[in-house]
Each structure stands twice: as structure tokens, then as C-alpha cells.
Amino acid sequence: MPAKPERLFPASVRTVGLASPASLPDAARIAEARRYLEEACGVKTVLAPGALRRGPMKYCCGTPESRLADFHALLNDPRVDLILCTRGGFGSAHILPELDFDLLRERGLPVYGYSDISALHLAMLAKRAGIPVCAPMADGLPDAMKRPEAKESFRTVLRKRTAPRKLRLVPAEGSIVEAGITGPLVLSNLTVMTTLCGTPWMPPLDGAVLALEDVHEEARVLDRHLTHLIQAGIVAQTRAVVFGYFTKCGPKPQIRRLLRDFAAQTGKPVFRGLAFGHEHPKCAYRLGEPAEIIPVPNTKA
């Protein structure tokens, strides 16, 4: 007798649409993800027509027009209950000017992804359209779900909560240590958020708990981006700033110094240790959901 499927989504999600609004994914990894979703998780999948199509720019999937058409095709498909992005990279910002936010608002679909998908998520918040969910993407989903904490967060991220989601985090060195910090949780890749400043796709962050991550950047580049967020008045809007994974960024001593200087300069409560970004475990978070920070001591030497 075949094993009973393990449900990763609410019962209302019967069909998952896969789109590539950014870079081209590996076809074998997407095939593996579809098998996992259909055989292990019991949901149907619909692959957007151009989701595996190589485009003229090697760092993007297809063209901006084809990626936009793919996203709209999934939005217009009545079978699709949720959109799972295949991977990050670059390209999500290209589709924002022509994206039908009215249709996305009407459908109210969850859109899962992270990294470059932050551009789409932030725009969804700004336009109050759909449900942006920071979560593992299709090209790494089977591997990500091997971590119990990631799987549990993925399974429960769409549930309605009666209380703010509790985040147990370590105060950054030199930061204000304050308990009971609450606010809507907004997560983004740092580089992507910086590029959206001054555009219609940047949402207000009044009272937000802002979580940031990045990958493959030197400390001086991260410093440039953080400085821009400070000087653009973005950080001033927030209640607190949280740092997730800064994967293959460095040198690490400079990263630690950068966080300390950031906390001192902004006077904001600053925390680290959120399972968010380009490492494991990759937990799932709904942007805009109420969150409460629980400060915990640093147990690492």
C-alpha cells in the first residue's frame, strides 16, 4: 500500500503552480521537486510554459515578457491555488511594472520564494495583493524539507494565528536589549530591498520587524546597502532589525563589526539568528504577519 501523502499545505491547496520570475532553474531539480510535491505531498503541479526556457540574458529565465506571461498564466488558471517560485537569481523586478496586481489581489494567491523573489514580495506588500511567503523554493524543496523545523514552519505558515509569532533571537553585539518587541514581520534580501528604494514597489515599514539576508557579498558591499537603507529613512521606520544568514559573505570579523556599528548608528534593537536565507534550516514566514521577538542569550563561544 502506498504511503499516505504528508501534507505541506492547507487542504485548500490542491494545485501548485511553478513559475520562474527570476533566473533559469535546473530542469532536473524541478522535475525532482514536482515528483516530491505530487507523490510525497499529494498535490498536483502546473509548470508555467516558459519556466525552463533559456533566454538571451544568461542570468535570467526567458525574457521579461515571457516571465510576466508565465506569472499571469498561473494567475488566470483557476486550478492554481498557490504559486511556488522555482529559484531566485535575478529578474523579478523586470515584471513589476506590468504585473496585474488587481488580478493578484482578486485571486489572493500565496506566492512562495525568497532571495530575488523579495522584489515581488515587497511589491505585493506595497500593493496589498496576494499573500507573500518567504519560503524554500522548488529547486531546493525536497532537501529543505529534510530539516524538521523547516518542514514544520512550511506546513504551518498559512495558518491563522491567535497571537504574534514568537522569534527567539540573539541581540547583536552593542544593541539595545529589549523584550516584548512586536510588529509586522517583513523579510527581504538586503541587496534587493536597496534596489527598490524610491520605487512604487517599496512598501511602508512603519513599526515593522525588518529581517534581512544576503549571499556572496563582501562586507564593504553590505555596508553600502545598509548605509543606503539608513540614509533613505527605511531603518528609521522600523521597530527592530533582524539579520538572517549572510552566506559566503565576509570577511566574517568585518561582518561582526558591521552589525555592531549598524546597531550603534541606528539606535534600533538589532538581533541575529533568524533561520532565513541561503542556508539550512530555511524556515517559512508570511510577510506582514505579527511577530514578537524573544531575546535569548548567545550560547556560542
BELFEN-V263515 format. One record per residue. SS is DSSP state (helix for helix, strand for strand, loop for the rest). BURIAL is I if it has 24 or more other ideal C-beta (glycine too) atoms within 12 Angstrom, else O. D_CENTER is the distance of its C-alpha to the mean C-alpha in whole Angstrom. Layout:
ss	burial	d_center
SS	BURIAL	D_CENTER
SS	BURIAL	D_CENTER
This chain:
ss	burial	d_center
loop	O	37
loop	O	34
loop	O	31
loop	O	30
loop	O	26
loop	O	23
loop	O	21
loop	I	17
loop	I	17
loop	O	19
loop	O	23
loop	O	22
loop	I	20
loop	O	22
strand	I	21
strand	I	18
strand	I	17
strand	I	16
strand	I	15
loop	I	15
loop	I	14
loop	I	13
loop	I	15
loop	I	18
loop	I	17
loop	O	20
helix	O	22
helix	O	23
helix	I	20
helix	I	19
helix	O	22
helix	I	22
helix	I	18
helix	I	20
helix	O	23
helix	I	21
helix	I	20
helix	O	23
helix	O	26
helix	O	24
loop	I	22
loop	O	24
loop	I	22
strand	O	23
strand	I	21
strand	I	21
strand	I	21
loop	I	20
loop	O	24
loop	I	22
loop	I	19
loop	I	21
loop	I	23
strand	O	24
loop	I	24
loop	O	26
loop	O	24
loop	O	23
loop	O	20
loop	I	19
strand	I	19
loop	I	22
loop	O	23
helix	I	21
helix	O	23
helix	I	23
helix	I	19
helix	I	19
helix	I	22
helix	I	20
helix	I	17
helix	I	20
helix	I	22
helix	I	20
helix	I	20
loop	O	23
loop	I	24
loop	O	25
loop	O	24
loop	I	20
loop	I	19
strand	I	15
strand	I	13
strand	I	11
strand	I	10
loop	I	13
loop	I	11
loop	I	10
loop	I	13
loop	I	14
loop	I	15
helix	I	12
helix	I	14
helix	I	17
helix	I	17
helix	I	16
helix	O	20
helix	O	21
loop	I	19
loop	I	20
helix	I	19
helix	O	22
helix	O	21
helix	I	18
helix	O	19
helix	O	22
helix	I	20
loop	O	18
loop	I	15
strand	I	12
strand	I	10
strand	I	7
strand	I	5
loop	I	3
helix	I	6
helix	I	8
helix	I	6
helix	I	5
helix	I	9
helix	I	9
helix	I	7
helix	I	9
helix	I	12
helix	I	12
helix	I	12
helix	I	15
helix	I	17
loop	O	16
loop	I	16
loop	I	14
strand	I	12
strand	I	8
strand	I	6
strand	I	3
loop	I	6
loop	I	8
loop	I	9
helix	I	13
helix	I	14
helix	I	14
helix	I	14
helix	I	17
helix	O	17
helix	I	14
loop	I	16
loop	O	19
loop	O	18
helix	O	19
helix	O	17
helix	I	13
helix	I	16
helix	O	17
helix	I	13
helix	I	12
helix	O	16
helix	I	16
loop	I	12
loop	I	14
loop	O	17
loop	O	19
loop	O	20
loop	O	23
loop	O	22
loop	O	19
strand	I	16
strand	O	18
strand	I	16
strand	I	19
strand	I	18
strand	I	21
strand	I	22
loop	I	22
loop	O	25
loop	O	27
loop	I	25
loop	O	26
loop	O	26
loop	O	26
loop	O	25
loop	O	24
strand	I	21
strand	I	20
strand	I	17
strand	I	14
strand	I	11
strand	I	9
strand	I	6
strand	I	6
strand	I	7
helix	I	11
helix	I	13
helix	I	11
helix	I	11
helix	I	15
helix	I	16
helix	I	15
loop	I	17
loop	O	20
loop	O	19
loop	O	19
loop	I	15
loop	I	15
loop	I	15
loop	O	17
loop	I	16
loop	O	19
loop	O	19
loop	I	15
strand	I	14
strand	I	12
strand	I	10
strand	I	10
strand	I	9
strand	I	11
strand	I	13
loop	O	17
loop	I	18
strand	O	21
helix	I	22
helix	O	23
helix	O	21
helix	I	18
helix	I	21
helix	O	21
helix	I	18
helix	I	18
helix	O	22
helix	O	21
helix	I	18
helix	I	21
helix	O	24
loop	O	22
loop	O	22
helix	I	18
helix	I	19
helix	O	22
helix	I	20
loop	I	18
loop	I	19
strand	I	18
strand	I	16
strand	I	14
strand	I	13
strand	I	11
strand	I	12
strand	I	14
strand	I	15
loop	O	18
loop	I	18
strand	O	22
loop	O	25
helix	O	23
helix	O	26
helix	O	25
helix	I	22
helix	O	23
helix	O	26
helix	I	23
helix	I	21
helix	O	25
helix	O	26
helix	I	22
helix	I	23
helix	O	27
helix	O	26
helix	I	24
loop	O	26
loop	I	23
strand	I	22
strand	I	19
strand	I	18
strand	I	16
loop	I	16
loop	I	12
loop	I	11
loop	I	8
loop	I	8
loop	I	10
loop	I	13
loop	O	14
loop	I	14
loop	I	10
loop	I	10
loop	I	8
strand	I	8
strand	I	9
loop	I	8
loop	I	12
loop	I	13
strand	I	16
strand	I	16
strand	I	19
strand	I	19
strand	I	21
strand	I	23
strand	O	24
loop	O	26
loop	O	25
loop	O	27
loop	O	27
loop	O	30
